[in-house]
């Protein structure tokens, strides 16, 4: 169905910032460069968080552990393009002295652990999480040691605040598909960790260093998203997905049993689980629901809406938990099932990301060995003993009983609730004794950001780079080596530069942004044209110009629609949108290119979190009638057609999974050559460009190749670390490996480069 849409300029929400460019010194590389950091006066890009569902797409950027390698002739490391301070998770906990620390995980390539003294608010340490770009799972054992689950290589780390020792314990999953630890929990002497994308569970013994593997929890389930465990009761609860299931392993059993009610089977997963003596609380995603289960019966006893990423553990008084909704802090009472709005609000646009308790004046060393346990267990123990005394007191009114001296249960001392509310690491601190709330902000260190999307300018003199998750737009000047960094823009799925304008498909919400390069990066520039989320789309995965940029064509990947991706046309002159929904049924449009009056497109079988059993489609249509599309038969099957170009001879080249093909016209047979048999991902595994030396260059699964156009003879140039291939004005290639931008000078240009 065709829809015509004339956008109205949206009110920009970003707060004005300093627009003066600041020069910063970059880490030394073999090329002298200068970075200009441009802080915009509130760009047209809102500050949109990309937590949550972005975690499902980690495979888009997953790669094997990078080893040191000799830089070969023709290759040049240009260094990081984007730096950002972005806290993705945090934890507040005490050491044996009762001194509290704030632990931040900073997103980057590599990621980092930042240790902050809670009392002084001073940064004490920054540790590099080698082999990881993020870390979602954090927990503290009974001795106060912090355990961290990393990504990329499923590495386990620890930091002991008592000795200030940081350790890398190496990968803990044997299955190569388990590349990212999604969650971990400590119970007793075991660290339980769940993975993506093999959906496995392991238990790491902190004393013996032995690893117990439970394997994949359920077939065809890629995520073990959340875990809670009770080693004393020999119970383990897990959330898997997608779609979601909740399972429990009871004492003396080998298998996990599902207890998910049918009405929640459409959820993707529970992103967090919280355990008390009597209840299991599951925080569901994508709905904003918390479901309370009875541990004995596994039946639902309550459910409520929330906005915070999680709920707190049981409070120190043993009665409540806390969460946030519509930015307000709310207390939930287990006994009465009452929700109390505290009238305390977090900063506008934020919700609690984590929630931790701080007990003042508590010193673990003053306690006996039996009492040296985690705070949550201590509080629950006090609550149970108090209830037991009340029960015994009631029985004494009817039956005379011998006087038994009860141990004195020390009431919990003054305590606070604290949690992180944004990716800047801002914390709130709530004192239930006084009813007051305070906020703390830190200057957390910037980390180099892994790159995600590359594009070259129309004249090939600029290279544009965007950061994974953290966003940002870096601009590299081919002639001078200078770099510019523009902030306040989120992750970019696709971009194309023409007529001095950069057209951007931004994530999330499938937003189309227009950046006029002739004007300052400022309020309203980039300008948001439309959010395709209202059409059930989540990512703008393909962008190409038509008729020398008089129209911009883009395709999308759906997330919540009933059909496939949308095909849309944007006219810059009048800002008119022409949209064709569900263009290829139940498939995503992930590549586009125009040739004369024709527009060619390629699809991915991944759409709406499902896999279309029919293979990827190569199609084309005439611009004057987009609904009359034609399919081009390929002699091989594929799951996605990820890159399309038109060469100087007017042939259409494309990558379909690991196969390179070339199409001339409907009367000529499609030629192809298989490069790789197996591929990964959903829509970003390969890119191709035409070189000035008669070759088609490409990267597939991180490998660099070139192919002769007439014979399709393949030559492999590099076997790893090559992603997001583009070319400059001279035909030289640019790609990224982690956070670094690399340049490959093609052979015909090397002699001239040496003479210069």
C-alpha positions as CSV (number, residue, x, y, z in Angstrom):
1,X,0.0,0.0,0.0
2,X,1.3,3.5,-0.9
3,X,1.2,6.3,1.6
4,X,2.2,10.0,1.1
5,X,3.6,11.7,4.1
6,X,4.6,15.3,4.5
7,X,6.7,15.7,7.7
8,X,6.4,18.5,10.2
9,X,9.6,19.7,11.9
10,X,9.7,18.1,15.3
11,X,10.6,20.1,18.4
12,X,14.2,19.3,19.3
13,X,14.7,18.1,22.8
14,X,18.5,18.3,23.1
15,X,19.9,20.9,25.6
16,X,22.1,23.5,23.9
17,X,25.8,22.9,24.4
18,X,29.0,24.7,23.5
19,X,29.4,24.8,19.8
20,X,33.1,25.8,19.8
21,X,35.4,23.2,18.3
22,X,38.0,21.8,20.6
23,X,41.3,20.3,19.5
24,X,42.3,17.1,21.3
25,X,45.5,15.0,21.0
26,X,44.9,11.5,19.7
27,X,46.9,8.4,20.7
28,X,50.1,8.2,18.5
29,X,49.8,6.3,15.3
30,X,52.0,6.0,12.3
31,X,50.1,9.0,10.7
32,X,50.0,12.4,12.3
33,X,46.4,13.4,12.7
34,X,44.4,16.0,14.5
35,X,41.0,15.4,16.1
36,X,38.5,18.2,16.3
37,X,35.7,17.5,18.7
38,X,32.5,19.3,17.8
39,X,30.1,19.8,20.6
40,X,26.8,20.7,18.9
41,X,24.2,23.2,20.0
42,X,21.7,20.4,20.4
43,X,21.7,18.6,17.1
44,X,18.5,17.4,15.5
45,X,19.3,14.1,17.0
46,X,17.7,13.5,20.3
47,X,19.6,11.7,23.0
48,X,18.1,8.2,22.5
49,X,19.3,5.3,24.6
50,X,20.1,2.1,22.7
51,X,20.1,-0.3,25.7
52,X,17.6,-3.1,25.7
53,X,17.0,-4.6,22.3
54,X,20.4,-3.6,20.9
55,X,21.7,-6.4,23.1
56,X,20.0,-8.9,20.8
57,X,22.1,-7.7,17.9
58,X,25.5,-8.1,19.4
59,X,26.4,-10.6,16.6
60,X,26.4,-7.6,14.2
61,X,29.8,-6.6,15.7
62,X,31.1,-9.9,17.1
63,X,34.5,-11.0,16.1
64,X,37.2,-13.3,17.3
65,X,39.8,-12.3,19.8
66,X,42.3,-10.0,18.1
67,X,45.9,-11.1,18.3
68,X,48.9,-8.9,17.7
69,X,49.9,-9.1,14.1
70,X,52.6,-7.6,11.9
71,X,51.3,-4.7,9.8
72,X,51.7,-5.9,6.2
73,X,52.8,-3.7,3.3
74,X,50.0,-1.4,2.1
75,X,48.1,-1.4,5.4
76,X,48.1,1.5,7.8
77,X,46.4,1.9,11.1
78,X,44.8,5.4,11.4
79,X,43.8,4.9,15.0
80,X,40.5,5.4,16.8
81,X,37.9,7.7,15.3
82,X,35.4,8.0,18.1
83,X,35.8,8.4,21.9
84,X,32.9,8.4,24.4
85,X,32.2,8.1,28.1
86,X,29.4,5.6,28.1
87,X,28.5,3.6,31.2
88,X,26.4,0.6,30.3
89,X,26.1,-1.1,33.7
90,X,27.1,-0.5,37.3
91,X,27.1,-2.1,40.8
92,X,27.5,-0.7,44.3
93,X,29.0,-3.0,46.9
94,X,31.2,-3.1,50.0
95,X,34.6,-4.7,50.9
96,X,35.4,-6.6,54.1
97,X,35.8,-3.3,56.0
98,X,32.3,-2.2,55.1
99,X,33.6,0.4,52.7
100,X,31.5,0.9,49.6
101,X,32.6,1.2,46.0
102,X,30.8,2.1,42.7
103,X,31.8,-0.2,39.9
104,X,31.1,1.1,36.3
105,X,31.5,-0.8,33.1
106,X,32.4,1.6,30.3
107,X,31.5,0.6,26.7
108,X,34.5,0.7,24.4
109,X,36.9,-1.3,22.3
110,X,38.1,-2.5,24.6
111,X,35.6,-2.0,27.5
112,X,36.8,-0.8,30.9
113,X,36.0,-1.2,34.6
114,X,36.1,2.0,36.6
115,X,36.3,1.8,40.4
116,X,35.0,4.8,42.4
117,X,35.2,5.3,46.2
118,X,31.6,5.8,47.3
119,X,32.5,8.0,50.2
120,X,34.9,10.4,48.5
121,X,33.5,10.0,45.0
122,X,37.0,9.7,43.7
123,X,38.0,7.4,40.8
124,X,40.5,4.9,42.2
125,X,41.2,2.6,39.3
126,X,40.5,2.0,35.6
127,X,41.1,-1.5,34.4
128,X,40.9,-2.5,30.7
129,X,38.7,-5.4,30.0
130,X,40.8,-7.0,27.2
131,X,38.8,-9.2,24.8
132,X,35.5,-7.4,25.7
133,X,33.6,-4.5,24.3
134,X,30.9,-4.5,26.9
135,X,29.9,-6.4,30.1
136,X,26.3,-6.9,31.2
137,X,26.7,-9.2,34.1
138,X,28.0,-7.9,37.5
139,X,27.7,-9.5,40.9
140,X,29.6,-9.6,44.2
141,X,30.5,-12.6,46.3
142,X,30.4,-13.0,50.1
143,X,33.9,-11.6,50.4
144,X,33.1,-8.5,48.4
145,X,34.9,-9.6,45.3
146,X,33.3,-8.3,42.1
147,X,32.7,-10.7,39.2
148,X,32.2,-9.5,35.6
149,X,31.0,-11.3,32.5
150,X,32.5,-10.0,29.3
151,X,31.6,-10.1,25.6
152,X,33.3,-11.2,22.4
153,X,35.2,-14.1,24.0
154,X,32.9,-14.9,27.0
155,X,35.7,-13.9,29.4
156,X,35.3,-13.8,33.2
157,X,37.0,-11.1,35.2
158,X,37.2,-10.3,38.9
159,X,38.2,-7.4,41.1
160,X,39.0,-7.8,44.8
161,X,38.5,-4.4,46.6
162,X,40.3,-5.9,49.7
163,X,43.5,-6.4,47.8
164,X,42.9,-4.1,44.8
165,X,43.7,-7.0,42.5
166,X,42.1,-7.3,39.0
167,X,42.1,-10.7,37.2
168,X,41.3,-12.0,33.8
169,X,40.1,-15.6,34.2
170,X,39.8,-16.3,30.5
171,X,36.9,-17.7,28.5
172,X,34.5,-19.9,30.5
173,X,32.4,-21.4,27.7
174,X,33.8,-24.2,25.5
175,X,31.2,-23.6,22.7
176,X,32.5,-21.1,20.2
177,X,28.9,-19.8,19.7
178,X,28.9,-18.6,23.3
179,X,30.6,-15.3,22.6
180,X,28.9,-13.0,25.1
181,X,28.1,-13.4,28.8
182,X,24.6,-11.9,29.1
183,X,24.3,-12.3,32.9
184,X,26.0,-13.7,35.9
185,X,25.0,-14.3,39.5
186,X,27.1,-15.4,42.5
187,X,25.7,-17.8,45.0
188,X,28.0,-19.3,47.6
189,X,31.3,-20.3,46.0
190,X,29.9,-20.4,42.4
191,X,29.5,-17.9,39.7
192,X,26.6,-18.8,37.3
193,X,26.9,-17.3,33.9
194,X,24.6,-17.4,30.9
195,X,25.5,-16.7,27.3
196,X,24.6,-15.6,23.8
197,X,24.5,-17.0,21.1
198,X,24.7,-20.6,22.1
199,X,22.2,-20.1,24.9
200,X,24.4,-22.0,27.4
201,X,24.9,-22.0,31.2
202,X,28.0,-22.6,33.2
203,X,29.0,-22.5,36.9
204,X,32.5,-21.4,37.8
205,X,33.8,-22.5,41.2
206,X,35.6,-19.5,42.8
207,X,37.7,-21.8,45.0
208,X,38.7,-24.7,42.8
209,X,38.5,-22.7,39.5
210,X,36.5,-25.7,38.0
211,X,33.8,-25.1,35.4
212,X,30.6,-27.0,35.4
213,X,28.8,-26.8,32.0
214,X,25.0,-27.3,31.7
215,X,25.2,-26.8,27.9
216,X,22.5,-25.2,25.8
217,X,19.4,-24.8,28.0
218,X,16.9,-25.2,25.1
219,X,17.4,-26.0,21.4
220,X,17.1,-23.0,19.1
221,X,17.2,-20.5,22.0
222,X,20.2,-18.2,21.6
223,X,20.1,-16.3,24.9
224,X,20.4,-17.1,28.5
225,X,19.4,-13.6,29.4
226,X,19.1,-13.6,33.2
227,X,20.0,-15.9,36.1
228,X,19.4,-16.3,39.8
229,X,20.6,-19.1,41.9
230,X,20.4,-20.4,45.5
231,X,23.3,-22.8,46.1
232,X,22.1,-23.6,49.6
233,X,18.7,-24.8,48.2
234,X,20.3,-26.1,45.0
235,X,17.9,-24.1,42.8
236,X,18.7,-22.3,39.6
237,X,16.3,-20.0,37.7
238,X,17.0,-18.8,34.1
239,X,15.4,-16.6,31.5
240,X,16.0,-17.7,27.9
241,X,15.0,-16.3,24.6
242,X,14.0,-15.3,22.1
243,X,11.0,-15.9,22.4
244,X,11.0,-16.0,26.1
245,X,10.9,-19.0,28.5
246,X,11.4,-19.1,32.2
247,X,12.9,-22.3,33.7
248,X,13.9,-23.7,37.0
249,X,16.3,-26.5,38.0
250,X,15.1,-28.0,41.3
251,X,17.2,-30.0,43.8
252,X,18.4,-33.4,42.7
253,X,17.3,-32.9,39.0
254,X,19.4,-32.6,35.9
255,X,16.9,-30.8,33.7
256,X,15.3,-27.4,33.7
257,X,11.5,-27.2,33.8
258,X,9.5,-24.4,32.3
259,X,7.1,-22.4,34.4
260,X,6.2,-19.6,32.0
261,X,2.5,-18.8,31.8
262,X,1.0,-18.9,28.3
263,X,0.1,-15.3,28.3
264,X,3.7,-14.2,28.4
265,X,5.0,-16.5,25.6
266,X,5.2,-13.6,23.1
267,X,7.8,-11.8,25.2
268,X,11.4,-11.8,24.0
269,X,12.9,-12.6,27.4
270,X,13.1,-11.6,31.0
271,X,16.0,-9.1,31.2
272,X,16.4,-9.6,34.9
273,X,15.4,-12.0,37.7
274,X,15.4,-11.3,41.4
275,X,15.2,-13.9,44.1
276,X,14.0,-13.8,47.7
277,X,13.2,-16.6,50.2
278,X,9.6,-16.8,49.0
279,X,9.5,-15.2,45.5
280,X,11.0,-15.0,42.1
281,X,10.5,-11.7,40.3
282,X,10.9,-11.5,36.5
283,X,11.3,-8.2,34.7
284,X,10.0,-8.8,31.2
285,X,11.1,-7.3,27.9
286,X,9.8,-5.7,25.7
287,X,6.7,-5.2,27.8
288,X,7.2,-3.2,31.0
289,X,5.9,-5.9,33.3
290,X,7.3,-7.3,36.5
291,X,5.8,-10.7,37.4
292,X,6.1,-12.1,40.9
293,X,6.1,-15.9,41.2
294,X,5.7,-18.0,44.4
295,X,8.9,-20.1,44.7
296,X,7.1,-23.1,46.0
297,X,4.2,-23.3,43.6
298,X,5.7,-21.3,40.7
299,X,2.3,-19.6,40.3
300,X,1.9,-15.9,39.7
301,X,1.0,-14.1,42.9
302,X,1.3,-10.5,41.5
303,X,2.3,-8.5,38.5
304,X,2.8,-4.8,37.9
305,X,4.1,-2.3,35.4
306,X,7.4,-0.5,35.7
307,X,10.0,1.4,33.6
308,X,13.2,0.7,35.4
309,X,15.5,-1.9,33.8
310,X,15.2,-4.0,37.0
311,X,13.7,-4.1,40.5
312,X,15.8,-4.0,43.6
313,X,16.7,-6.9,45.9
314,X,14.8,-7.3,49.1
315,X,15.2,-4.2,51.2
316,X,17.3,-4.3,54.5
317,X,14.1,-4.3,56.6
318,X,13.0,-7.5,54.8
319,X,9.7,-6.0,53.6
320,X,10.0,-4.3,50.3
321,X,11.6,-3.9,46.9
322,X,11.9,-0.7,44.8
323,X,11.5,0.2,41.2
324,X,10.9,3.3,39.1
325,X,7.9,4.1,36.8
326,X,7.4,7.3,34.8
327,X,10.7,8.5,36.5
328,X,9.2,8.2,40.0
329,X,10.6,6.0,42.7
330,X,8.1,3.5,44.0
331,X,8.2,1.0,47.0
332,X,6.4,-2.4,46.7
333,X,5.4,-4.2,49.9
334,X,5.4,-8.0,49.5
335,X,3.0,-8.6,52.4
336,X,0.2,-6.2,51.3
337,X,1.1,-6.1,47.6
338,X,0.8,-2.3,47.9
339,X,2.7,0.1,45.7
340,X,3.7,3.4,47.4
341,X,4.6,6.4,45.2
342,X,7.3,8.2,47.1
343,X,6.9,11.5,45.3
344,X,10.6,11.5,44.3
345,X,11.5,11.8,40.7
346,X,14.6,11.0,38.7
347,X,15.9,13.4,36.1
348,X,13.7,14.0,33.0
349,X,14.0,11.2,30.5
350,X,15.7,8.7,32.9
351,X,14.8,5.5,34.7
352,X,16.8,3.3,37.1
353,X,19.3,1.0,35.3
354,X,20.4,-0.7,38.5
355,X,19.3,-0.6,42.2
356,X,21.6,-1.4,45.1
357,X,21.4,-1.0,48.9
358,X,24.0,0.7,51.1
359,X,24.1,-0.1,54.8
360,X,25.9,2.5,56.9
361,X,28.3,1.5,59.7
362,X,28.4,-2.2,58.7
363,X,31.8,-3.9,59.0
364,X,31.9,-7.5,57.7
365,X,35.0,-8.3,59.7
366,X,33.2,-7.8,63.0
367,X,30.9,-10.7,62.3
368,X,31.4,-14.4,62.8
369,X,32.3,-16.7,60.0
370,X,28.8,-18.0,59.7
371,X,27.5,-14.4,59.3
372,X,29.9,-13.4,56.6
373,X,27.4,-13.6,53.8
374,X,26.0,-11.2,51.2
375,X,23.8,-8.4,52.4
376,X,20.6,-9.6,50.9
377,X,20.9,-13.0,52.8
378,X,21.7,-11.1,56.0
379,X,18.6,-8.9,55.8
380,X,16.3,-11.9,54.9
381,X,17.7,-13.8,57.9
382,X,16.8,-11.0,60.2
383,X,13.4,-10.8,58.7
384,X,12.7,-14.6,59.1
385,X,14.0,-14.6,62.7
386,X,11.8,-11.7,63.6
387,X,8.7,-13.4,62.1
388,X,9.6,-16.6,64.0
389,X,9.7,-14.7,67.3
390,X,6.3,-13.1,66.7
391,X,4.8,-16.6,65.9
392,X,6.3,-18.1,69.1
393,X,5.0,-15.2,71.1
394,X,1.4,-15.8,69.8
395,X,1.6,-19.5,70.7
396,X,2.8,-18.7,74.2
397,X,-0.6,-17.0,75.0
398,X,-2.3,-20.4,74.8
399,X,0.4,-23.0,75.5
400,X,2.9,-22.6,78.2
401,X,6.3,-23.3,76.8
402,X,9.8,-23.4,78.3
403,X,11.7,-20.2,78.2
404,X,14.3,-20.3,75.5
405,X,16.8,-17.6,75.2
406,X,16.7,-16.3,71.6
407,X,19.7,-14.8,69.9
408,X,19.6,-11.1,69.7
409,X,19.0,-10.0,66.1
410,X,20.5,-6.6,65.4
411,X,18.2,-4.4,63.5
412,X,19.7,-3.2,60.2
413,X,21.4,0.2,60.6
414,X,20.7,3.2,58.5
415,X,20.5,2.3,54.9
416,X,20.3,3.9,51.5
417,X,19.0,3.0,48.0
418,X,21.2,4.0,45.1
419,X,21.3,3.4,41.4
420,X,22.5,4.5,38.0
421,X,20.0,6.4,35.9
422,X,21.8,7.2,32.6
423,X,24.8,6.3,30.5
424,X,26.8,9.2,31.9
425,X,27.0,7.3,35.2
426,X,24.7,9.7,37.1
427,X,23.6,8.1,40.4
428,X,20.6,8.9,42.7
429,X,20.8,8.2,46.4
430,X,17.6,7.8,48.4
431,X,17.4,7.8,52.2
432,X,14.2,6.1,53.4
433,X,14.8,7.3,57.0
434,X,14.7,11.0,55.9
435,X,12.8,10.7,52.6
436,X,15.5,12.7,50.8
437,X,17.0,12.0,47.4
438,X,20.4,13.3,46.1
439,X,22.2,13.0,42.8
440,X,25.9,12.4,42.0
441,X,27.6,13.0,38.6
442,X,31.1,11.8,37.7
443,X,33.6,12.6,35.0
444,X,34.1,9.0,33.9
445,X,37.0,8.3,31.4
446,X,36.3,8.2,27.7
447,X,37.0,4.9,25.9
448,X,37.7,4.3,22.2
449,X,34.4,3.2,20.6
450,X,34.2,0.2,18.3
451,X,33.2,1.4,14.8
452,X,30.0,0.1,13.1
453,X,29.2,1.9,9.8
454,X,31.5,3.5,7.3
455,X,30.7,5.7,4.2
456,X,32.8,7.8,1.9
457,X,31.9,11.3,0.6
458,X,30.7,11.7,-3.0
459,X,34.1,13.0,-4.1
460,X,36.0,10.4,-2.0
461,X,37.9,13.0,0.0
462,X,36.2,12.3,3.4
463,X,35.5,9.0,5.2
464,X,32.6,9.0,7.6
465,X,32.6,6.6,10.6
466,X,29.9,5.8,13.2
467,X,30.3,4.0,16.6
468,X,28.6,0.8,17.7
469,X,26.0,1.5,20.4
470,X,27.6,4.7,21.6
471,X,27.1,6.5,18.3
472,X,29.0,9.6,17.3
473,X,30.1,10.6,13.8
474,X,33.8,10.7,12.9
475,X,35.0,12.4,9.8
476,X,38.5,11.6,8.4
477,X,40.1,13.9,5.8
478,X,41.9,11.8,3.2
479,X,44.4,14.5,2.2
480,X,45.4,15.9,5.6
481,X,44.7,13.0,8.0
482,X,42.8,15.3,10.2
483,X,39.8,14.0,12.2
484,X,36.6,15.6,13.3
485,X,34.2,14.1,15.9
486,X,30.6,15.1,16.1
487,X,28.7,13.9,19.1
488,X,25.0,13.6,20.0
489,X,24.1,11.1,17.3
490,X,23.2,7.5,18.0
491,X,24.1,4.3,16.2
492,X,23.8,4.5,12.4
493,X,22.7,1.5,10.3
494,X,23.3,3.0,6.9
495,X,24.4,6.3,5.3
496,X,25.1,7.8,1.9
497,X,26.7,11.1,0.9
498,X,25.6,13.1,-2.2
499,X,25.2,16.8,-3.0
500,X,27.2,17.7,0.1
501,X,24.5,16.1,2.2
502,X,24.8,13.0,4.4
503,X,21.6,10.9,4.5
504,X,21.5,8.8,7.7
505,X,19.5,5.8,8.7
506,X,19.7,6.0,12.6
507,X,18.9,3.4,15.2
508,X,16.6,3.0,17.1
509,X,13.1,3.9,15.8
510,X,14.3,3.7,12.1
511,X,14.9,7.4,11.9
512,X,15.9,9.1,8.7
513,X,18.3,12.1,9.4
514,X,19.6,14.6,6.9
515,X,22.9,16.3,7.6
516,X,23.6,19.3,5.4
517,X,27.5,19.5,5.3
518,X,27.4,23.2,4.1
519,X,25.9,24.2,7.4
520,X,27.3,23.8,11.0
521,X,26.5,20.7,13.0
522,X,24.0,22.5,15.1
523,X,20.4,22.7,16.2
524,X,18.3,21.0,13.5
525,X,21.3,19.8,11.6
526,X,21.1,16.8,11.2
527,X,17.4,17.2,10.8
528,X,15.1,14.3,11.5
529,X,12.7,13.6,8.6
530,X,10.7,10.7,9.8
531,X,10.5,7.8,12.3
532,X,9.6,4.6,10.6
533,X,8.9,3.0,13.9
534,X,5.2,4.1,13.4
535,X,5.2,1.7,10.5
536,X,6.5,-1.2,12.6
537,X,10.1,-0.7,11.4
538,X,13.2,-0.7,13.7
539,X,16.3,-0.1,11.4
540,X,16.9,1.8,8.2
541,X,19.3,-0.8,6.7
542,X,19.7,0.5,3.2
543,X,20.1,4.0,1.6
544,X,20.9,5.0,-1.9
545,X,20.3,8.1,-4.2
546,X,18.2,8.1,-7.3
547,X,18.5,10.5,-10.2
548,X,21.6,12.2,-8.9
549,X,20.2,12.6,-5.5
550,X,16.9,14.3,-6.4
551,X,15.4,11.4,-4.5
552,X,16.7,9.2,-1.7
553,X,15.6,5.6,-1.5
554,X,15.8,3.7,1.7
555,X,14.8,0.3,3.0
556,X,14.1,-1.0,6.5
557,X,14.1,-3.9,8.8
558,X,10.9,-4.5,10.7
559,X,10.6,-5.3,14.4
560,X,6.9,-5.2,15.3
561,X,4.9,-5.1,12.0
562,X,3.0,-8.0,10.5
563,X,4.9,-8.0,7.3
564,X,8.2,-7.1,5.8
565,X,10.4,-4.1,5.5
566,X,9.3,-0.8,4.0
567,X,10.5,0.8,0.8
568,X,10.5,4.6,0.9
569,X,11.4,7.6,-1.2
570,X,12.4,11.0,0.2
571,X,12.5,14.1,-2.0
572,X,14.9,16.7,-0.5
573,X,13.4,19.6,-2.4
574,X,10.0,19.4,-0.7
575,X,10.6,16.9,2.1
576,X,8.0,14.6,0.7
577,X,7.9,10.9,1.7
578,X,6.5,8.1,-0.4
579,X,6.2,4.8,1.5
580,X,5.5,1.3,0.4
581,X,4.8,-1.0,3.4
582,X,5.6,-4.7,3.5
583,X,7.4,-4.4,0.2
584,X,8.9,-7.9,0.3
585,X,6.6,-10.1,2.5
586,X,8.2,-11.0,5.8
587,X,11.7,-10.0,4.6
588,X,13.9,-7.0,5.3
589,X,15.4,-4.7,2.7
590,X,19.1,-4.6,3.4
591,X,20.7,-3.3,0.2
592,X,19.8,-0.9,-2.6
593,X,21.4,0.6,-5.7
594,X,20.1,2.6,-8.7
595,X,20.9,2.1,-12.4
596,X,19.3,4.6,-14.7
597,X,15.6,4.4,-14.1
598,X,15.9,1.1,-12.4
599,X,16.4,0.5,-8.7
600,X,17.8,-2.9,-7.5
601,X,17.3,-4.3,-4.0
602,X,18.4,-7.2,-1.8
603,X,16.7,-8.7,1.2
604,X,17.4,-10.6,4.4
605,X,15.3,-13.5,5.6
606,X,15.4,-12.0,9.1
607,X,12.4,-9.9,10.0
608,X,10.2,-9.4,13.1
609,X,12.5,-11.6,15.1
610,X,11.6,-14.5,12.7
611,X,13.3,-16.3,9.9
612,X,11.5,-16.5,6.6
613,X,11.9,-20.0,5.2
614,X,12.1,-18.6,1.7
615,X,15.6,-17.5,0.7
616,X,16.7,-13.9,0.2
617,X,15.4,-12.1,-2.9
618,X,17.1,-10.0,-5.5
619,X,14.6,-7.6,-7.1
620,X,14.4,-4.5,-9.3
621,X,11.7,-2.1,-10.4
622,X,11.3,1.0,-12.6
623,X,11.0,4.2,-10.5
624,X,7.8,5.2,-12.2
625,X,6.1,2.1,-10.9
626,X,7.7,0.7,-7.7
627,X,4.8,-1.7,-7.1
628,X,5.6,-3.6,-10.3
629,X,8.7,-5.3,-8.9
630,X,10.5,-8.2,-10.7
631,X,12.6,-10.9,-9.1
632,X,16.0,-12.0,-10.5
633,X,16.6,-15.7,-10.2
634,X,19.9,-16.7,-8.6
635,X,21.2,-20.2,-9.0
636,X,22.1,-20.5,-5.3
637,X,20.3,-20.0,-2.0
638,X,21.2,-17.3,0.4
639,X,19.9,-15.8,3.6
640,X,20.8,-12.1,2.8
641,X,22.0,-10.0,-0.1
642,X,24.0,-7.5,1.8
643,X,25.8,-5.2,-0.7
644,X,25.0,-4.0,-4.2
645,X,27.0,-1.7,-6.5
646,X,26.9,-0.7,-10.2
647,X,30.3,-0.7,-11.9
648,X,31.6,1.6,-14.6
649,X,30.3,-0.9,-17.2
650,X,26.8,-0.6,-15.8
651,X,26.8,-4.1,-14.3
652,X,25.2,-4.8,-11.0
653,X,27.4,-6.7,-8.5
654,X,26.3,-8.1,-5.2
655,X,27.2,-10.3,-2.2
656,X,24.7,-13.0,-1.3
657,X,25.9,-14.6,1.9
658,X,29.4,-15.7,0.9
659,X,28.8,-15.6,-2.9
660,X,29.8,-12.8,-5.2
661,X,27.5,-12.4,-8.3
662,X,27.2,-10.1,-11.3
663,X,24.0,-9.2,-13.2
664,X,23.9,-7.5,-16.6
665,X,20.4,-7.8,-17.9
666,X,17.5,-10.2,-18.1
667,X,18.8,-11.8,-21.3
668,X,22.3,-12.6,-19.8
669,X,23.0,-15.3,-17.3
670,X,24.0,-14.3,-13.8
671,X,27.6,-15.1,-13.1
672,X,28.8,-16.0,-9.6
673,X,31.7,-17.3,-7.5
674,X,31.4,-18.8,-4.0
675,X,33.9,-17.2,-1.6
676,X,32.8,-18.7,1.7
677,X,30.4,-21.5,2.4
678,X,29.2,-20.3,5.8
679,X,28.4,-16.8,7.0
680,X,27.0,-15.2,10.2
681,X,24.8,-12.2,11.1
682,X,21.5,-10.9,9.7
683,X,22.3,-8.1,7.4
684,X,25.9,-6.8,7.8
685,X,28.4,-9.5,6.8
686,X,29.8,-8.1,3.5
687,X,30.6,-5.0,1.5
688,X,32.0,-4.6,-2.0
689,X,33.5,-1.7,-4.0
690,X,34.9,-1.3,-7.5
691,X,38.6,-0.4,-7.7
692,X,40.2,1.8,-10.4
693,X,42.6,-1.1,-11.2
694,X,40.0,-3.5,-12.8
695,X,39.2,-5.4,-9.6
696,X,36.1,-5.8,-7.4
697,X,37.3,-5.5,-3.8
698,X,35.3,-6.8,-0.9
699,X,35.2,-7.9,2.7
700,X,33.2,-10.8,3.9
701,X,33.2,-12.2,7.4
702,X,36.1,-9.9,8.2
703,X,38.2,-11.2,5.2
704,X,39.5,-8.9,2.5
705,X,39.5,-10.2,-1.2
706,X,39.7,-9.0,-4.7
707,X,38.1,-10.5,-7.8
708,X,39.0,-10.0,-11.5
709,X,35.8,-8.7,-13.3
710,X,36.1,-10.8,-16.4
711,X,37.2,-14.2,-15.0
712,X,35.9,-14.0,-11.4
713,X,39.3,-15.2,-10.2
714,X,39.5,-14.7,-6.4
715,X,42.6,-13.5,-4.5
716,X,42.5,-13.3,-0.7
717,X,44.4,-10.3,0.7
718,X,43.8,-10.5,4.4
719,X,42.2,-13.2,6.5
720,X,40.7,-11.2,9.4
721,X,39.9,-7.9,10.9
722,X,38.3,-6.2,7.8
723,X,34.8,-4.7,8.2
724,X,32.8,-1.9,6.6
725,X,34.8,-1.5,3.3
726,X,34.7,1.9,1.5
727,X,37.1,3.7,-0.9
728,X,38.6,7.2,-1.3
729,X,39.2,9.5,-4.2
730,X,42.3,7.6,-5.2
731,X,40.7,4.1,-5.0
732,X,42.4,3.2,-1.8
733,X,40.3,1.2,0.7
734,X,39.3,2.0,4.2
735,X,37.9,-0.4,6.8
736,X,37.6,-0.8,10.5
737,X,38.9,-3.3,13.0
738,X,37.5,-2.7,16.5
739,X,37.8,1.0,17.2
740,X,40.6,1.6,14.7
741,X,40.1,2.9,11.1
742,X,42.5,1.3,8.7
743,X,43.7,2.2,5.2
744,X,44.7,-0.2,2.5
745,X,46.7,1.4,-0.4
746,X,46.0,-0.6,-3.6
747,X,49.1,-1.9,-5.4
748,X,49.0,0.6,-8.3
749,X,49.1,3.5,-5.9
750,X,51.9,2.3,-3.6
751,X,54.8,3.3,-5.9
752,X,53.4,6.9,-6.2
753,X,52.9,7.0,-2.4
754,X,56.6,6.0,-1.8
755,X,57.8,8.7,-4.1
756,X,55.8,11.3,-2.3
